[in-house]
């Protein structure tokens, strides 16, 4: 049995969100695996500003896609975001708040804990 995933605080990884269901494996948690090239490990509380930014970057997270069972996100939803995209949004001053307990520990390979803590929801 694999060891439980840890969060950026070194504790067991909490669920990010289930309405809508998020995560690379669509189990509600921001766990990653070798197939997840985007590293969907940052649990965000999405804002309208971030949704607009993501859409401008070519990733429309607001529009429902029923064929994929995706209802579209609205401000306040919890969503696993790619670590590199979150860092890019930070650099562009539009990063959304994060839920530290639900951000997978591997996030720290790209984003320092001190930076994530500044955005803690």
C-alpha positions in Angstrom: 0.0 0.0 0.0 1.5 3.4 -1.0 2.3 5.8 1.8 -0.2 8.6 2.3 0.4 11.9 0.5 1.7 14.7 2.6 0.9 18.4 2.3 3.4 21.4 2.2 3.3 21.5 6.0 4.4 17.8 6.3 1.0 16.6 7.5 -1.5 14.2 5.8 -2.9 15.8 2.6 -6.4 17.2 3.0 -9.1 17.1 0.4 -9.2 20.2 -1.8 -12.7 20.1 -3.2 -15.4 17.8 -4.3 -18.0 20.2 -5.7 -16.9 20.4 -8.4 -14.6 17.3 -8.2 -11.0 18.4 -8.6 -7.6 16.8 -8.8 -5.5 15.2 -11.4 -7.2 11.9 -10.6 -10.6 13.6 -9.9 -10.7 12.3 -6.4 -10.9 15.7 -4.7 -7.2 15.9 -3.7 -4.2 17.7 -5.3 -2.1 14.5 -5.5 0.1 14.1 -8.6 1.7 11.1 -10.3 4.2 10.6 -13.1 1.5 11.1 -15.8 0.6 14.5 -14.4 3.0 16.7 -16.5 1.3 19.8 -15.2 1.7 18.9 -11.5 -1.8 19.8 -10.3 -0.7 20.2 -6.7 -1.8 23.7 -5.6 -5.3 23.8 -3.9 -6.7 27.2 -4.7 -9.8 29.2 -3.8 -10.4 30.6 -7.3 -11.2 34.2 -7.8 -12.8 36.0 -10.8 -9.5 37.7 -11.4 -7.7 34.3 -11.6 -10.4 32.7 -13.8 -10.0 35.6 -16.2 -6.3 35.3 -16.1 -6.4 31.6 -16.7 -8.8 32.1 -19.7 -6.4 34.7 -21.2 -3.6 32.1 -20.9 -5.6 29.6 -22.9 -7.1 27.6 -20.1 -10.8 28.4 -19.7 -11.9 27.1 -16.3 -15.2 29.0 -16.2 -17.0 27.5 -19.2 -18.9 24.3 -18.5 -17.9 21.3 -20.6 -20.7 18.8 -20.1 -19.0 16.2 -22.4 -16.2 16.0 -19.8 -18.5 16.3 -16.7 -17.0 19.7 -16.0 -19.5 22.3 -14.7 -17.2 25.3 -15.0 -15.7 27.1 -12.0 -17.0 30.1 -10.2 -15.3 32.4 -7.7 -15.0 30.6 -4.3 -14.6 27.1 -5.8 -11.7 25.0 -4.7 -9.5 23.7 -7.5 -6.2 21.9 -8.0 -4.1 24.3 -10.1 -0.8 23.5 -11.8 2.1 24.7 -9.6 3.8 26.4 -12.5 0.6 28.3 -13.5 0.0 29.4 -9.9 3.6 30.7 -9.8 3.1 32.5 -13.1 -0.1 34.0 -11.8 1.8 35.1 -8.7 4.5 36.8 -10.9 1.6 38.6 -12.7 0.0 39.6 -9.4 -3.2 37.6 -9.8 -2.5 34.4 -7.8 -5.6 33.1 -5.9 -5.5 32.1 -2.2 -4.3 28.6 -1.4 -5.4 26.0 1.1 -2.0 24.9 2.6 -3.4 21.7 4.1 -4.5 20.5 0.6 -1.4 21.5 -1.4 0.7 18.4 -2.0 4.3 18.5 -0.6 5.9 18.2 -4.1 4.6 21.7 -4.7 7.7 22.9 -2.7 9.9 21.8 -5.5 8.6 24.8 -7.5 7.2 27.2 -5.0 8.7 28.1 -1.6 6.6 27.5 1.5 7.1 31.1 2.6 5.4 32.3 -0.7 2.5 29.9 -0.3 2.0 31.0 3.3 1.5 34.6 2.1 -1.5 33.4 0.2 -3.0 31.0 2.8 -6.8 31.1 2.8 
